[in-house]
Amino acid sequence: MDEVIQITKDIKAGNIKPIYFFMGEEPYYIDKLTEFIEDNILTEDEKGFNQMVLYGRDTSIEEVVSNAKRFPMMAERQVVIVKEAQELSRNIEKLETYAENPQPSTVLVFAYKYKTLDKRKKVTKILEKSGVVFESKKLYENQVGDWIKRVLSGQGYSIEPKAAAMLVEFLGTDLSKISNELDKLKIILPKGHIISAKDVEENIGISKDYNVFELRKAIGEGNQLKAYQIIEYFSQNPKDNPLVLTIGQVFAFFSNLLQFHGLKDKSKRNVAKVLRVNPFFVSDYELGARRYPMKKVSSIVAKMRELDVKSKGVGSSSTTNYDLMKEMLIHIFN
């Protein structure tokens, strides 16, 4: 995030490079940086003749370079943006010649999502020398809660630890998805508001009592009645509670629990670090470990792998979602 801030600061200060290559597994910052350049380098009057957006699937390196070599019209610079640039990965080395001597009046931007260039290759080294190469790395689950706090703090909000943990639990580590949900909350809630678990439950479509978070909790506590009530609710609301997600979350819980059993240092800080989970959830693993010994957890993990395959339609075409979830709970509780 510090590197993102520095890139935007440099651009605002007029320290603009001829090439920006944004790459990596996390598309959120690639999109944000690309949008920033799209919105801030040229004036609205200049954009008509001097700003061009190309798409990797519909263009070639040769066409990109040809456009980059053009001179701006009635402006100091032109901006050429290549979105979905990962589609050009097979021929990206062809960019070397241009990158060695880029057009100084062109700002060439690549949004190269879900992939990275090999840093040992010549093309990467040339791009780093001529411009800016930024890798947007995927955050681990235990890092996303802090990211949410930082983002909200910069916008005049704060958030309770449980609320942040719930967002990560239900939305995963996809920063774009989380950002969209935070935007919804900011429309509803006034600046200075402390976002609570109740705010998340009421405004992000998460049922207070019937969600994956509560299912995992019920399983960890051995609360069979509550667990069966939740899967019954899931079976009646499959769009909001996809089977693959449910199986995946329970599998992740027991996989982490297996790892928890093997830890010598079971301090809250170390568990959160090793399992890459929010510290808020460490107590769930402590409780689960007391209820499920390592041998039982190993058996559950093996069963969850089998159910994961079935949940994706392999060898269970006539089995309902409810039947698969029921099969899961029977194995866990017996």
C-alpha positions in Angstrom: 0.0 0.0 0.0 2.9 2.4 0.7 4.2 1.8 -2.8 0.8 2.6 -4.3 0.7 5.9 -2.3 4.2 6.8 -3.5 3.3 6.1 -7.2 0.2 8.4 -6.9 2.2 11.1 -5.1 4.9 11.1 -7.8 2.3 11.5 -10.5 0.6 14.3 -8.7 4.0 16.0 -8.3 4.6 15.8 -12.0 7.2 13.0 -11.8 5.6 10.9 -14.5 7.3 7.9 -16.1 6.9 6.8 -19.7 5.9 3.3 -18.8 3.8 1.8 -15.9 3.6 -1.9 -15.7 1.1 -3.0 -13.0 1.0 -6.8 -12.4 0.1 -9.4 -9.9 -2.4 -11.7 -8.3 -4.4 -8.9 -6.6 -6.4 -6.9 -9.2 -7.6 -4.3 -6.8 -4.5 -2.1 -6.8 -3.9 -2.6 -10.5 -7.4 -1.3 -11.2 -7.0 1.6 -8.7 -3.6 2.7 -10.2 -4.8 2.4 -13.7 -8.0 4.4 -12.9 -5.8 7.1 -11.2 -3.7 7.6 -14.3 -6.8 7.5 -16.5 -8.4 10.3 -14.5 -5.4 12.5 -13.5 -2.7 12.9 -16.1 -4.7 14.6 -18.9 -7.4 17.2 -18.6 -10.9 16.4 -19.9 -10.3 18.5 -23.0 -7.0 16.6 -23.7 -8.4 13.1 -23.3 -10.5 13.2 -26.5 -7.4 13.1 -28.8 -4.7 11.9 -26.5 -6.1 9.1 -24.3 -6.5 5.6 -25.7 -7.6 2.4 -24.1 -6.7 -1.0 -25.7 -7.6 -4.5 -24.5 -5.1 -7.3 -24.5 -7.4 -9.8 -26.2 -8.1 -7.4 -29.1 -4.6 -6.0 -29.7 -1.0 -7.0 -30.2 2.3 -5.7 -28.8 3.0 -4.3 -32.3 -0.2 -2.3 -32.2 0.4 -1.1 -28.7 3.9 0.1 -29.6 2.6 1.8 -32.8 0.1 3.8 -30.7 2.7 4.6 -28.1 5.1 6.1 -30.7 2.5 8.6 -31.8 2.9 12.3 -30.8 0.2 14.0 -28.7 -2.2 16.5 -30.3 -2.3 19.9 -28.7 -1.1 18.5 -25.4 2.1 17.8 -23.6 1.4 14.0 -23.3 -0.7 11.2 -24.6 -1.8 8.2 -22.4 -2.1 4.7 -23.8 -3.7 2.2 -21.4 -3.6 -1.6 -22.1 -6.2 -3.3 -20.0 -6.3 -7.1 -19.5 -2.7 -7.0 -20.7 -2.0 -10.5 -19.4 -3.6 -11.6 -22.7 -0.3 -10.5 -24.3 1.9 -12.6 -22.1 3.1 -14.9 -24.8 4.7 -12.1 -26.8 5.5 -9.6 -24.0 9.3 -9.8 -24.8 8.5 -7.9 -28.0 8.1 -4.9 -25.8 11.9 -4.8 -25.1 12.9 -2.6 -28.0 10.3 0.1 -27.2 11.0 -0.1 -23.5 14.7 0.6 -24.1 13.8 3.9 -25.8 10.3 4.9 -24.9 8.5 7.9 -26.4 9.0 10.6 -23.7 5.6 12.3 -24.5 3.7 9.0 -24.0 2.5 7.4 -20.8 2.1 3.7 -21.5 0.2 1.7 -18.9 -0.2 -2.1 -18.7 -2.8 -3.6 -16.4 -1.4 -7.1 -16.3 -3.7 -9.0 -13.9 -3.3 -12.4 -12.2 0.2 -12.9 -13.5 3.6 -11.5 -13.0 6.7 -11.1 -15.2 9.8 -13.2 -14.4 12.0 -10.6 -12.7 15.1 -12.4 -14.0 14.1 -11.8 -17.7 15.5 -9.0 -19.8 12.1 -7.4 -20.5 11.4 -7.0 -16.8 14.8 -5.4 -16.1 14.3 -3.0 -19.0 10.8 -2.0 -17.8 12.1 -1.4 -14.3 14.9 0.8 -15.7 12.6 2.8 -18.0 9.5 3.1 -15.9 7.6 1.7 -12.9 7.0 -2.0 -12.4 4.6 -2.6 -9.5 3.6 -6.1 -8.2 0.2 -6.2 -6.5 0.4 -9.2 -4.2 -2.5 -11.1 -2.8 -3.0 -10.5 0.9 -3.2 -13.3 3.4 -6.5 -13.7 5.3 -4.9 -12.5 8.5 -3.7 -9.3 6.7 -7.1 -8.3 5.3 -8.6 -7.1 8.6 -5.8 -4.6 9.0 -6.2 -3.5 5.4 -10.0 -2.8 6.1 -9.1 -0.8 9.2 -6.5 1.3 7.3 -8.8 2.0 4.3 -11.7 3.0 6.6 -9.5 5.1 8.8 -8.3 7.1 5.8 -12.0 7.8 4.9 -13.1 8.8 8.4 -14.6 5.6 9.6 -13.5 2.8 12.0 -14.7 -0.8 12.5 -15.1 -3.3 15.3 -12.7 -6.3 15.1 -15.7 -8.7 14.9 -17.2 -6.7 12.0 -13.8 -6.8 10.1 -13.4 -10.5 10.8 -17.0 -11.2 9.4 -16.2 -9.3 6.2 -13.1 -11.4 5.6 -14.9 -14.6 6.6 -17.8 -14.0 4.2 -16.1 -12.2 1.3 -12.7 -13.8 1.4 -9.5 -11.9 0.4 -10.9 -10.3 -2.7 -10.1 -6.6 -2.0 -12.4 -5.4 -4.8 -15.4 -7.2 -3.5 -14.7 -6.0 0.1 -14.2 -2.4 -1.2 -17.6 -2.5 -2.9 -19.3 -3.6 0.2 -17.5 -1.0 2.3 -18.7 1.6 -0.3 -22.3 0.5 0.4 -21.9 0.9 4.1 -20.4 4.4 3.6 -23.5 5.5 1.7 -25.7 4.5 4.6 -23.5 5.4 7.6 -22.2 8.8 8.6 -18.5 9.7 8.7 -17.0 9.0 12.1 -19.3 6.0 12.6 -17.8 2.8 14.1 -19.0 0.0 11.8 -20.3 -2.9 14.0 -21.1 -6.5 13.4 -24.8 -5.5 13.3 -24.1 -3.0 10.5 -22.5 -5.8 8.5 -25.3 -8.3 9.2 -28.0 -5.8 8.3 -26.5 -4.2 5.2 -24.4 -6.8 3.5 -26.9 -9.6 3.2 -25.5 -11.8 5.9 -28.1 -13.5 8.0 -27.4 -12.9 11.7 -28.1 -16.5 12.7 -27.7 -18.5 9.6 -24.4 -18.1 7.8 -21.1 -19.9 7.4 -19.6 -18.1 10.3 -22.3 -19.4 12.7 -22.1 -22.9 11.1 -18.4 -23.1 11.9 -19.1 -21.8 15.4 -21.8 -24.4 15.9 -19.5 -27.2 14.6 -16.7 -26.0 16.9 -19.0 -26.0 19.9 -20.6 -29.3 19.0 -24.0 -27.7 18.8 -25.7 -30.2 16.5 -29.2 -28.7 16.6 -27.9 -25.3 15.5 -25.7 -26.8 12.8 -28.6 -28.7 11.3 -30.9 -25.7 11.5 -28.3 -23.7 9.5 -27.8 -26.2 6.7 -31.6 -26.5 6.5 -31.7 -22.7 5.9 -28.8 -23.0 3.4 -30.7 -25.6 1.4 -33.7 -23.2 1.2 -31.6 -20.2 0.2 -28.9 -21.8 -2.2 -28.2 -18.5 -4.1 -27.0 -16.7 -0.9 -25.3 -19.8 0.5 -23.5 -21.7 -2.4 -22.7 -25.3 -1.5 -19.1 -25.1 -2.8 -18.5 -22.1 -0.5 -20.0 -23.9 2.5 -17.9 -27.0 2.0 -14.8 -24.9 1.3 -15.2 -22.9 4.5 -15.7 -25.9 6.7 -12.8 -27.7 5.0 -10.6 -24.7 5.6 -11.6 -24.7 9.3 -10.6 -28.4 9.8 -7.5 -28.0 7.7 -6.4 -25.2 10.0 -7.5 -27.2 13.0 -5.2 -30.0 11.9 -2.3 -27.6 11.7 -3.3 -26.1 15.1 -3.0 -29.5 16.7 0.6 -29.7 15.5 1.7 -26.3 16.8 4.1 -26.2 19.8 3.5 -22.5 20.3 -0.3 -22.1 20.7 -0.2 -18.4 21.7 -2.9 -16.3 20.0 -0.3 -14.3 18.1 1.6 -17.3 16.8 -1.6 -19.2 15.8 -2.9 -16.2 13.9 0.4 -15.8 12.1 0.9 -19.5 11.2 -2.7 -20.2 10.2 -3.0 -16.8 8.5 -6.3 -16.1 10.1 -7.7 -13.1 11.9 -6.8 -13.2 15.7 -10.5 -12.9 16.4 -10.9 -16.5 15.2 -8.1 -18.1 17.3 -10.6 -19.0 20.1 -12.6 -21.0 17.6 -9.6 -23.2 17.0 -8.8 -23.5 20.7 -12.4 -24.7 21.3 -12.4 -27.0 18.3 -9.1 -28.6 19.3 -10.6 -29.6 22.7 -13.6 -31.2 21.0 -11.9 -32.8 18.0 -8.7 -34.7 18.6 -6.1 -34.9 15.8 -7.2 -38.4 14.6 -10.8 -37.3 14.2 -9.8 -34.0 12.4 -7.7 -36.1 9.9 -10.7 -38.2 9.2 -12.9 -35.1 8.7 -10.4 -33.5 6.4 -10.4 -36.6 4.2 -14.2 -36.6 4.2 -14.3 -32.9 3.3 -12.1 -33.5 0.3 -14.5 -36.2 -0.9 -17.5 -33.9 -0.4 -15.7 -31.0 -2.1 -15.5 -33.1 -5.3 -19.2 -34.1 -5.0 -20.2 -30.5 -4.4 -18.7 -29.7 -7.8 -21.0 -32.3 -9.5 -18.5 -35.2 -9.8 -20.2 -38.6 -9.1 -23.2 -37.1 -7.3 -25.6 -35.8 -9.9 -28.7 -37.0 -8.1 -27.6 -35.9 -4.6 -29.1 -32.7 -3.3 -27.2 -29.9 -1.6 -28.9 -30.7 1.7 -28.0 -34.3 1.5 -24.3 -33.5 1.0 -24.3 -31.0 3.9 -26.2 -33.5 6.1 -23.6 -36.2 5.1 -20.9 -33.7 6.2 -22.4 -33.1 9.6 -23.1 -36.8 10.3 -19.4 -37.5 9.7 -18.3 -34.5 11.8 -20.5 -35.3 14.8 -20.2 -39.1 14.8 
